[in-house]
């Protein structure tokens, strides 16, 4: 099993890969639930290591609109405001 630090490192690495893909105008998807096809994926990759996530990267088909993001100010509490 992966230790906590290794999992955090993996998460940060995947996030950076997705950001780099976006910068290159590519669509990407982080898939954490890969266990439904674990033996097939590991066999295809030729790996015996522990598989924790998958990433799909490619060109989006059609005109894709960015999802609406929540307003950061609605979800932020500043220390000065706490009594």
The 8 nearest C-alpha neighbors of each residue, nearest first, counted from 0:
[[1, 2, 49, 3, 6, 5, 51, 50],
 [0, 2, 5, 6, 3, 49, 4, 51],
 [1, 3, 5, 4, 6, 0, 7, 8],
 [2, 4, 6, 5, 7, 1, 8, 0],
 [5, 3, 7, 6, 2, 8, 1, 9],
 [4, 6, 8, 2, 7, 3, 1, 9],
 [5, 7, 9, 3, 8, 4, 10, 1],
 [8, 6, 10, 4, 9, 5, 11, 3],
 [9, 7, 5, 11, 6, 10, 12, 4],
 [8, 10, 6, 12, 7, 11, 5, 13],
 [11, 9, 7, 13, 12, 8, 14, 6],
 [10, 12, 14, 8, 13, 9, 7, 15],
 [13, 11, 9, 15, 10, 14, 8, 16],
 [12, 14, 16, 10, 15, 11, 9, 17],
 [13, 15, 11, 17, 16, 12, 10, 18],
 [14, 16, 18, 12, 13, 17, 19, 11],
 [15, 17, 13, 19, 14, 18, 20, 12],
 [18, 16, 20, 14, 19, 15, 27, 13],
 [17, 19, 15, 21, 20, 16, 14, 22],
 [18, 20, 22, 16, 17, 21, 15, 23],
 [21, 19, 17, 23, 25, 22, 18, 16],
 [20, 22, 24, 18, 25, 23, 19, 17],
 [21, 23, 19, 20, 24, 18, 25, 17],
 [22, 24, 20, 21, 25, 19, 18, 26],
 [25, 23, 21, 22, 20, 26, 58, 19],
 [26, 24, 20, 21, 58, 23, 57, 27],
 [25, 27, 57, 58, 59, 56, 21, 24],
 [28, 26, 56, 55, 17, 25, 57, 20],
 [27, 29, 55, 54, 30, 56, 26, 17],
 [30, 28, 54, 53, 31, 55, 27, 52],
 [31, 29, 53, 52, 32, 54, 28, 33],
 [32, 30, 52, 33, 29, 53, 51, 34],
 [31, 33, 30, 34, 52, 35, 51, 53],
 [32, 34, 35, 31, 36, 52, 37, 30],
 [33, 35, 37, 36, 32, 38, 50, 51],
 [34, 36, 33, 37, 32, 38, 39, 40],
 [37, 35, 34, 39, 38, 40, 33, 41],
 [36, 38, 34, 40, 39, 35, 41, 33],
 [39, 37, 41, 40, 36, 42, 34, 43],
 [38, 40, 42, 36, 37, 41, 43, 44],
 [39, 41, 43, 37, 42, 38, 36, 44],
 [42, 40, 44, 46, 38, 43, 39, 45],
 [43, 41, 45, 39, 40, 44, 38, 46],
 [42, 44, 40, 41, 45, 39, 46, 38],
 [45, 43, 41, 46, 42, 40, 39, 47],
 [44, 46, 42, 43, 41, 47, 40, 48],
 [47, 45, 41, 44, 48, 42, 43, 49],
 [46, 48, 41, 49, 45, 42, 50, 44],
 [49, 47, 46, 50, 41, 45, 51, 44],
 [48, 50, 51, 47, 0, 1, 46, 41],
 [49, 51, 52, 48, 41, 37, 33, 53],
 [50, 52, 49, 31, 53, 33, 32, 34],
 [53, 51, 31, 30, 50, 33, 32, 54],
 [52, 54, 30, 29, 31, 33, 55, 51],
 [53, 55, 29, 28, 30, 56, 27, 52],
 [54, 56, 28, 27, 29, 53, 57, 30],
 [57, 55, 27, 26, 54, 25, 28, 58],
 [58, 56, 26, 25, 59, 27, 55, 20],
 [57, 59, 25, 26, 60, 56, 24, 27],
 [60, 58, 26, 57, 61, 25, 63, 62],
 [59, 61, 58, 62, 63, 57, 26, 25],
 [60, 62, 63, 59, 58, 64, 26, 57],
 [63, 61, 64, 60, 59, 65, 58, 26],
 [62, 64, 61, 65, 59, 60, 66, 26],
 [65, 63, 66, 62, 67, 61, 59, 60],
 [64, 66, 67, 63, 68, 62, 26, 21],
 [67, 65, 68, 64, 63, 69, 70, 62],
 [66, 68, 65, 69, 64, 70, 71, 63],
 [67, 69, 66, 70, 71, 65, 73, 72],
 [70, 68, 71, 67, 73, 74, 72, 66],
 [69, 71, 72, 73, 68, 74, 75, 67],
 [72, 70, 74, 73, 69, 75, 68, 76],
 [71, 73, 75, 74, 70, 76, 69, 77],
 [74, 72, 71, 70, 75, 69, 76, 77],
 [75, 73, 71, 72, 76, 70, 69, 77],
 [76, 74, 72, 73, 71, 77, 70, 78],
 [75, 77, 78, 74, 80, 81, 72, 73],
 [76, 78, 79, 80, 75, 81, 72, 74],
 [79, 77, 80, 81, 76, 82, 75, 74],
 [78, 80, 77, 81, 82, 76, 75, 72],
 [81, 79, 78, 77, 82, 76, 75, 72],
 [82, 80, 78, 79, 77, 76, 75, 74],
 [81, 80, 79, 78, 77, 76, 75, 74]]
